[in-house]
Amino acid sequence: MNVLFATVRFECSRVMSAGRLVWWFVLASFPVLIAGLIRWFPLDDSNPDVQEFDTHEFWSLAIYLLVPCITCAMGVLLSAGPAIATELEQRSWIYLATRPNGIFWLLIGKYIVAVGWATTAAVAGLSIAVQFSQQDTMFQIWLGAATLSLLSSMSYAAVFLLIGTLFPQRAMLFCVMWTAVVEGLVSFIPAIINRLTIQYRLRTLFVDWLQPTTDIEDIPTLGRSFGEGPWYLQICWLVALSALFLAAAQVIAHKREFTAAAESDV
């Protein structure tokens, strides 16, 4: 455990640099900015149809899309995605690979720091953005979105870390492609394959926690886009998927022979 603490402490010192802190504030400011624009610049104040959107259902959906879906995914994309590439570029991978369990503790430490970095930025932005909703259920929205942010960061960090071990030189590109194709499109396909996506589980928890009175699951075209079963079953699925992706990343990182040479050196 001392090795894990040392790894986490070292990775925390990296993310506390000036450049990373700027990105942290940018991520935290994103939901605040969008929520402020929705509140301060509505489409048409005099239109009754627009005023009907100022409800718990609308604001909980907006907060869900802004924070757990976008802010958390972007946060772990910047930290977990290039985890392996960073060590290769700094020529430190060979040293870590020769240390006892060095790769194992490196990936675990980077995973923990990535989850913490993204979650804190998301919750900080959420705490301010939720104030713009001006709903009586403000605390319910905050609590549900904060929990979803932790689960989202935990799950996406494991996926992006796995992608980073598979494609270290193009990690960011393939992470974006995964998010757009798998999480954005495949998760809505009414087939068994969508149950293996993170968004499928997060959407189910979102409806259970923040919109329990809606009948969205009864819509024929969207009913299969939401999971069945209690909320704790969806959390177990997210934890299991995260553990599976993280274990796969560990196996690949230990078995694969990475080169420390840059592409221009080959």
C-alpha positions as CSV (number, residue, x, y, z in Angstrom):
1,M,0.0,0.0,0.0
2,N,2.9,2.3,0.6
3,V,3.8,2.0,-3.1
4,L,0.2,2.9,-4.1
5,F,0.3,6.0,-1.8
6,A,3.6,7.1,-3.2
7,T,2.3,6.7,-6.8
8,V,-0.9,8.6,-6.0
9,R,1.1,11.3,-4.3
10,F,3.4,11.7,-7.3
11,E,0.5,11.7,-9.8
12,C,-1.3,14.3,-7.7
13,S,1.8,16.5,-7.9
14,R,1.6,16.2,-11.7
15,V,-2.1,17.2,-11.9
16,M,-1.4,20.2,-9.6
17,S,0.7,21.9,-12.2
18,A,-0.4,25.2,-13.6
19,G,-1.5,23.8,-16.9
20,R,-3.6,21.0,-15.3
21,L,-5.1,23.5,-12.9
22,V,-6.2,25.7,-15.8
23,W,-7.9,22.7,-17.4
24,W,-9.5,21.8,-14.1
25,F,-11.1,25.3,-13.9
26,V,-12.2,25.1,-17.5
27,L,-14.0,21.8,-16.9
28,A,-15.6,23.1,-13.7
29,S,-16.7,26.3,-15.5
30,F,-18.3,24.5,-18.5
31,P,-21.6,23.4,-16.8
32,V,-21.8,26.7,-15.0
33,L,-21.5,28.7,-18.2
34,I,-24.1,26.6,-20.1
35,A,-26.5,26.6,-17.2
36,G,-26.1,30.4,-16.8
37,L,-26.8,30.9,-20.5
38,I,-30.0,28.8,-20.2
39,R,-31.2,30.8,-17.2
40,W,-30.1,34.3,-18.3
41,F,-30.8,34.0,-22.0
42,P,-33.9,31.9,-22.6
43,L,-35.2,31.6,-26.1
44,D,-38.3,33.6,-25.6
45,D,-39.6,34.7,-22.2
46,S,-43.1,35.6,-23.5
47,N,-43.6,32.1,-25.1
48,P,-45.6,29.9,-22.8
49,D,-44.1,26.8,-24.4
50,V,-40.6,28.0,-23.5
51,Q,-41.6,28.7,-19.9
52,E,-42.9,25.1,-19.5
53,F,-39.3,23.9,-19.9
54,D,-38.4,25.6,-16.6
55,T,-39.2,22.4,-14.6
56,H,-37.4,19.8,-12.6
57,E,-37.4,17.3,-15.5
58,F,-35.8,19.8,-17.9
59,W,-33.1,21.0,-15.4
60,S,-32.3,17.5,-14.2
61,L,-31.8,16.4,-17.8
62,A,-29.6,19.5,-18.6
63,I,-27.5,18.9,-15.5
64,Y,-27.1,15.2,-16.3
65,L,-25.9,15.9,-19.9
66,L,-23.6,18.7,-18.8
67,V,-21.9,17.1,-15.8
68,P,-21.9,13.3,-15.7
69,C,-21.9,12.9,-19.5
70,I,-19.7,15.7,-20.8
71,T,-17.6,17.1,-17.9
72,C,-16.7,13.7,-16.4
73,A,-15.9,12.2,-19.8
74,M,-13.7,15.1,-20.8
75,G,-12.0,15.1,-17.4
76,V,-10.9,11.4,-17.6
77,L,-10.1,11.8,-21.3
78,L,-7.4,14.4,-20.4
79,S,-6.0,12.4,-17.6
80,A,-6.5,8.7,-18.1
81,G,-6.4,8.5,-21.9
82,P,-2.7,9.6,-22.4
83,A,-1.5,7.8,-19.2
84,I,0.7,5.3,-21.0
85,A,1.8,7.7,-23.7
86,T,3.0,10.2,-21.1
87,E,5.4,7.6,-19.6
88,L,6.6,6.6,-23.0
89,E,7.3,10.2,-24.0
90,Q,9.2,10.9,-20.8
91,R,11.2,7.7,-21.3
92,S,10.3,6.5,-17.8
93,W,8.4,3.3,-18.9
94,I,11.4,1.1,-19.0
95,Y,12.3,2.1,-15.4
96,L,8.7,1.4,-14.2
97,A,8.5,-1.9,-16.1
98,T,11.6,-3.2,-14.3
99,R,10.4,-2.4,-10.9
100,P,8.5,-5.1,-8.9
101,N,4.8,-4.6,-9.7
102,G,5.7,-1.2,-11.1
103,I,3.3,-1.3,-14.0
104,F,0.5,-2.5,-11.8
105,W,0.8,0.2,-9.2
106,L,1.3,2.8,-11.9
107,L,-2.0,2.1,-13.6
108,I,-3.9,1.9,-10.3
109,G,-2.4,5.2,-9.2
110,K,-3.2,6.9,-12.5
111,Y,-6.7,5.5,-12.4
112,I,-7.4,6.8,-8.9
113,V,-6.0,10.3,-9.7
114,A,-7.9,10.5,-12.9
115,V,-11.2,9.6,-11.2
116,G,-10.5,12.1,-8.4
117,W,-9.4,14.9,-10.8
118,A,-12.5,14.6,-13.0
119,T,-15.0,14.0,-10.2
120,T,-13.8,17.1,-8.2
121,A,-14.1,19.3,-11.3
122,A,-17.5,17.9,-12.1
123,V,-18.9,18.3,-8.5
124,A,-17.4,21.8,-8.2
125,G,-19.1,22.9,-11.4
126,L,-22.3,21.1,-10.5
127,S,-22.5,22.8,-7.1
128,I,-22.7,26.2,-8.9
129,A,-24.6,25.2,-12.0
130,V,-27.5,23.6,-10.0
131,Q,-28.2,27.0,-8.4
132,F,-29.4,28.3,-11.8
133,S,-32.2,25.7,-11.8
134,Q,-34.0,27.5,-9.0
135,Q,-36.0,24.4,-8.4
136,D,-37.4,23.1,-5.1
137,T,-35.7,19.8,-5.8
138,M,-32.3,21.4,-6.1
139,F,-30.7,19.2,-3.5
140,Q,-32.1,16.0,-5.2
141,I,-30.6,17.1,-8.5
142,W,-27.3,17.8,-6.9
143,L,-27.1,14.6,-5.0
144,G,-28.2,12.4,-8.0
145,A,-25.8,14.2,-10.4
146,A,-22.9,14.1,-8.0
147,T,-23.3,10.3,-7.5
148,L,-23.6,9.9,-11.3
149,S,-20.5,12.0,-11.8
150,L,-18.5,9.6,-9.5
151,L,-19.8,6.5,-11.3
152,S,-19.2,8.1,-14.7
153,S,-15.6,9.1,-13.9
154,M,-14.9,5.7,-12.5
155,S,-16.3,3.9,-15.6
156,Y,-14.9,6.1,-18.3
157,A,-11.5,6.3,-16.7
158,A,-11.2,2.5,-16.9
159,V,-12.3,2.5,-20.5
160,F,-9.9,5.2,-21.5
161,L,-7.1,3.6,-19.6
162,L,-7.7,0.4,-21.6
163,I,-7.7,2.3,-24.9
164,G,-4.5,4.1,-23.9
165,T,-2.8,0.7,-23.4
166,L,-4.0,-0.5,-26.8
167,F,-3.2,2.6,-28.8
168,P,-0.8,4.7,-26.8
169,Q,0.2,6.9,-29.7
170,R,-3.4,7.7,-30.7
171,A,-5.1,7.3,-27.3
172,M,-7.0,10.6,-27.4
173,L,-8.3,10.0,-30.9
174,F,-9.6,6.5,-30.2
175,C,-11.1,7.6,-26.9
176,V,-13.1,10.3,-28.7
177,M,-14.1,7.7,-31.3
178,W,-15.2,5.3,-28.6
179,T,-17.3,8.0,-26.9
180,A,-19.0,9.1,-30.1
181,V,-19.6,5.7,-31.7
182,V,-20.1,3.3,-28.7
183,E,-21.5,5.5,-26.0
184,G,-23.3,7.9,-28.4
185,L,-24.8,5.5,-30.9
186,V,-24.4,1.9,-29.8
187,S,-25.9,2.6,-26.4
188,F,-29.2,3.5,-28.1
189,I,-29.4,0.4,-30.3
190,P,-32.3,-1.8,-29.0
191,A,-30.2,-4.9,-28.7
192,I,-28.2,-6.8,-26.1
193,I,-25.0,-5.0,-27.1
194,N,-26.1,-1.7,-25.7
195,R,-26.2,-3.3,-22.2
196,L,-22.4,-3.4,-22.2
197,T,-22.1,0.4,-22.6
198,I,-21.7,2.8,-19.8
199,Q,-24.3,5.3,-20.9
200,Y,-27.0,2.5,-20.8
201,R,-26.4,2.1,-17.1
202,L,-26.0,5.8,-16.4
203,R,-29.3,6.7,-18.2
204,T,-31.1,4.1,-16.2
205,L,-29.8,5.5,-12.9
206,F,-30.7,9.0,-14.1
207,V,-34.3,8.1,-14.7
208,D,-34.6,6.1,-11.4
209,W,-33.1,8.9,-9.3
210,L,-33.9,12.2,-11.0
211,Q,-37.0,11.5,-13.1
212,P,-39.0,8.7,-11.4
213,T,-42.4,10.1,-12.3
214,T,-41.8,10.2,-16.0
215,D,-43.0,7.5,-18.4
216,I,-40.0,7.7,-20.7
217,E,-39.3,4.0,-20.4
218,D,-42.8,3.2,-21.8
219,I,-42.0,4.9,-25.1
220,P,-41.6,2.1,-27.7
221,T,-38.6,3.7,-29.4
222,L,-36.8,4.4,-26.2
223,G,-37.9,1.7,-23.9
224,R,-35.0,-0.6,-24.7
225,S,-32.5,2.2,-24.2
226,F,-32.9,1.8,-20.4
227,G,-32.0,-1.0,-18.2
228,E,-34.2,-3.1,-16.0
229,G,-33.8,-3.9,-12.4
230,P,-33.2,-1.9,-9.2
231,W,-30.7,0.9,-9.0
232,Y,-28.1,-1.1,-7.1
233,L,-28.0,-3.6,-9.9
234,Q,-27.0,-0.9,-12.3
235,I,-24.2,0.2,-10.0
236,C,-23.0,-3.3,-9.8
237,W,-22.9,-3.4,-13.5
238,L,-20.8,-0.2,-13.7
239,V,-18.4,-1.5,-11.0
240,A,-18.1,-4.8,-12.8
241,L,-17.5,-3.2,-16.2
242,S,-14.9,-0.8,-14.7
243,A,-13.1,-3.7,-13.0
244,L,-13.2,-5.7,-16.3
245,F,-11.7,-2.8,-18.3
246,L,-9.1,-2.1,-15.7
247,A,-8.1,-5.7,-15.5
248,A,-7.8,-5.9,-19.3
249,A,-5.6,-2.8,-19.2
250,Q,-3.4,-4.4,-16.6
251,V,-3.0,-7.6,-18.7
252,I,-2.2,-5.8,-21.9
253,A,0.3,-3.4,-20.2
254,H,2.1,-6.4,-18.7
255,K,2.2,-8.5,-21.8
256,R,2.7,-5.9,-24.5
257,E,6.2,-4.7,-25.4
258,F,6.0,-0.9,-25.6
259,T,8.7,1.2,-27.3
260,A,9.9,4.4,-25.8
261,A,11.0,5.8,-29.1
262,A,8.9,8.5,-30.7
263,E,7.3,8.0,-34.1
264,S,9.8,10.5,-35.6
265,D,12.7,8.3,-34.3
266,V,11.5,5.2,-36.1
